[in-house]
């Protein structure tokens, strides 16, 4: 018998008030534009503002490489009205050993495609709940981990229940009008993965790893003719899923080793 065990309570608790239960409008925390955010061993309860952009329990917002000084470690996020941890326009953040439980929408969320070198490790995502309006269409089938950017580190994470474990929705260029400056230099659907190792998912109604539309890693991510750049996903454990362990609509040279 194999089970996932997590402690949701912490001595420090950050929460929305009781009235937030009525309108799904809780609290939120954010660091933006070069600020430093470090949080560990805290409990986030009744957080997130449903249907409102940028209002999540833990949100790293357009801090670019200042993410080197930021982390979220050993926290619990539960009964959230929208997401658990969101990384937007920020690189090098450490998201380590957090638990998300009973979360509306995609839970651990890498937002636009320009985020790189972030480390997501030892996180547990349990109980993603459909978000029916106001955000992404795919929030209606929420995943434990959602990303528009491949070049990050994913290791020793676990996704349980929800629709998909991992949902890779990779755009040709970052998903943001304010990011047009990067449209010729950042191309997620052709990018490499930073690292993928020892991730697990089980008892999802959909797929363990779902690639929506295309992932075609090439030597120069912005030049489809630059030659394939083979990628390996190491040691994925998958059982009890509703559809497949791995599913892609269109795939380049990507290989599952010891799935």
C-alpha positions in Angstrom: 0.0 0.0 0.0 1.4 3.4 -1.1 -0.1 6.6 0.1 0.8 10.3 0.1 1.0 11.9 3.6 1.2 15.7 4.2 0.7 18.0 7.1 -1.5 21.0 6.3 -1.2 23.0 9.5 1.6 25.3 10.4 2.3 27.6 13.3 2.2 30.7 11.0 -1.1 31.0 9.1 -1.9 33.4 6.3 -5.6 33.4 5.5 -8.6 35.1 4.0 -11.5 36.0 6.2 -14.6 34.0 6.7 -16.6 36.0 4.2 -14.2 34.9 1.4 -16.0 31.6 1.4 -19.1 33.3 0.1 -17.6 34.9 -3.0 -14.3 32.9 -3.5 -12.4 36.1 -2.9 -9.6 35.4 -0.5 -6.2 36.9 0.3 -3.1 36.9 -1.9 0.6 37.5 -1.7 2.9 38.7 -4.4 6.4 39.9 -5.2 6.9 42.0 -8.3 9.5 43.9 -10.3 12.6 42.9 -8.5 11.4 42.5 -5.0 12.6 39.6 -2.8 10.1 37.0 -1.5 11.1 34.3 0.8 8.5 32.3 2.7 8.8 28.9 4.4 6.9 26.8 6.9 3.7 28.9 6.6 0.1 27.8 6.0 -2.0 29.5 3.4 -5.8 29.1 3.8 -8.7 30.6 1.9 -6.4 32.4 -0.4 -6.7 33.4 -4.1 -9.3 35.6 -5.8 -11.2 33.5 -8.3 -11.3 34.7 -11.9 -8.9 37.7 -11.2 -5.5 37.7 -12.9 -2.4 37.8 -10.6 -4.3 37.0 -7.4 -2.9 33.8 -6.1 -1.7 32.5 -2.7 2.0 32.7 -3.7 2.9 34.7 -6.8 6.3 35.6 -8.2 5.4 38.4 -10.7 7.8 39.7 -13.4 10.9 39.7 -11.1 13.1 38.3 -13.9 16.5 37.1 -12.6 15.8 38.5 -9.2 14.2 35.2 -8.6 17.6 34.0 -7.6 16.9 35.5 -4.2 13.4 34.1 -3.8 11.9 30.9 -2.6 8.8 29.2 -1.2 9.7 26.2 0.9 7.9 23.8 3.2 4.5 25.6 3.0 1.0 24.3 2.9 -1.6 25.9 0.6 -5.1 24.5 1.0 -8.7 25.4 0.2 -7.5 28.0 -2.3 -9.9 29.7 -4.6 -7.3 30.0 -7.3 -4.0 28.2 -7.8 -1.3 27.5 -5.2 2.0 28.9 -6.5 2.4 31.0 -9.7 5.6 31.9 -11.4 5.2 34.7 -14.0 8.1 36.3 -15.8 10.5 35.2 -13.2 13.5 32.9 -13.3 15.7 31.0 -10.8 13.0 30.7 -8.1 13.1 27.7 -5.8 9.8 26.1 -5.0 10.6 23.3 -2.7 8.6 20.8 -0.6 5.3 22.5 -0.6 1.9 20.9 -0.4 -1.2 22.1 -2.3 -4.5 20.6 -1.4 -8.1 21.3 -2.5 -7.1 24.0 -5.0 -9.3 25.6 -7.7 -7.6 25.6 -11.1 -4.1 24.5 -12.1 -2.1 24.3 -8.9 1.7 24.9 -9.5 1.6 27.3 -12.4 4.4 28.5 -14.7 2.6 31.2 -16.6 3.9 32.7 -19.9 6.8 30.7 -21.4 9.6 33.2 -20.6 10.3 31.6 -17.1 13.6 29.6 -17.0 15.8 27.8 -14.6 13.2 27.7 -11.8 13.4 24.6 -9.6 10.2 22.9 -8.6 11.1 19.9 -6.4 9.5 17.7 -3.8 6.1 19.4 -4.1 2.8 17.5 -3.6 -0.3 18.5 -5.5 -3.6 16.9 -4.4 -7.1 17.6 -5.4 -7.2 20.1 -8.2 -10.8 21.5 -8.7 -12.2 22.7 -12.0 -12.2 26.5 -12.5 -15.1 27.0 -14.8 -14.7 30.6 -15.9 -12.4 33.6 -15.9 -8.9 32.1 -16.6 -7.6 29.4 -19.0 -10.0 27.1 -20.8 -7.8 24.2 -19.6 -8.5 25.2 -15.9 -11.8 23.3 -16.5 -9.6 20.2 -16.4 -7.0 21.3 -13.9 -3.6 19.8 -13.4 -1.3 19.5 -10.5 1.5 21.2 -12.5 0.9 23.4 -15.5 3.7 25.1 -17.6 4.2 27.2 -20.7 8.0 27.0 -20.2 10.0 23.8 -20.5 13.5 25.0 -19.4 12.9 24.5 -15.7 13.8 21.8 -13.3 11.0 19.3 -12.3 12.1 16.6 -9.9 10.6 14.5 -7.1 7.1 16.1 -7.4 3.8 14.2 -7.0 0.4 14.9 -8.5 -2.7 13.1 -7.3 -6.3 13.4 -8.5 -7.4 16.3 -10.6 -7.5 15.8 -14.4 -3.8 15.7 -15.4 -0.6 15.4 -13.5 1.4 17.7 -15.7 0.0 19.9 -18.5 2.6 21.3 -20.9 0.9 24.0 -23.1 3.8 25.4 -25.0 3.4 28.5 -27.1 5.6 29.5 -30.0 6.4 32.7 -28.1 5.6 33.9 -24.5 1.8 34.3 -23.8 1.7 38.0 -23.0 1.3 41.1 -25.1 3.8 42.9 -22.7 6.4 40.3 -23.6 6.6 41.1 -27.3 10.2 42.2 -26.8 11.1 38.5 -26.4 9.1 37.2 -29.3 12.1 36.5 -31.5 14.4 35.1 -28.7 12.2 32.9 -26.5 10.3 30.0 -28.2 9.0 27.5 -25.6 7.7 24.9 -28.0 11.2 24.4 -29.3 13.0 24.6 -26.0 14.9 21.9 -24.0 13.8 20.8 -20.6 16.0 21.9 -17.7 15.6 18.6 -15.8 12.9 16.0 -15.4 13.5 13.2 -12.9 11.6 11.0 -10.4 8.2 12.7 -10.7 5.1 10.7 -9.9 1.4 10.9 -10.6 -1.5 8.6 -9.8 -5.3 8.5 -9.6 -5.8 11.4 -12.1 -8.9 11.2 -14.3 -6.8 12.1 -17.3 -3.2 11.8 -18.2 0.0 11.8 -16.1 2.0 14.0 -18.6 0.0 15.8 -21.2 1.6 17.9 -24.0 -1.0 20.0 -25.7 -0.3 20.7 -29.3 3.5 20.7 -29.9 6.8 20.1 -28.2 9.6 19.9 -30.8 13.0 20.5 -29.0 15.6 21.8 -31.4 19.1 23.1 -31.1 18.0 26.7 -31.6 14.5 26.9 -30.1 13.5 29.7 -32.4 14.6 28.0 -35.6 12.7 24.8 -36.5 15.3 23.9 -39.0 18.3 23.9 -36.6 18.2 20.2 -35.9 16.6 18.1 -33.3 17.8 18.3 -29.7 16.8 15.0 -28.0 15.3 15.3 -24.5 14.9 12.6 -21.9 12.3 12.4 -19.1 13.8 10.2 -16.4 12.1 7.8 -14.0 8.5 8.9 -14.1 6.1 6.8 -12.0 2.5 6.6 -13.2 -0.4 4.4 -12.1 -4.1 4.5 -11.7 -4.7 7.2 -14.4 -7.8 7.6 -16.5 -6.2 7.8 -19.9 -2.5 7.5 -20.6 0.8 8.0 -18.7 2.1 10.2 -21.6 0.1 11.9 -24.3 1.1 14.4 -27.0 -0.6 15.8 -30.1 2.7 16.5 -31.9 6.1 15.5 -30.5 9.7 15.8 -31.6 12.7 13.9 -30.1 11.5 13.3 -26.6 12.1 10.0 -24.8 10.7 8.5 -21.6 13.5 6.6 -19.7 12.2 4.1 -17.1 8.6 5.2 -17.0 
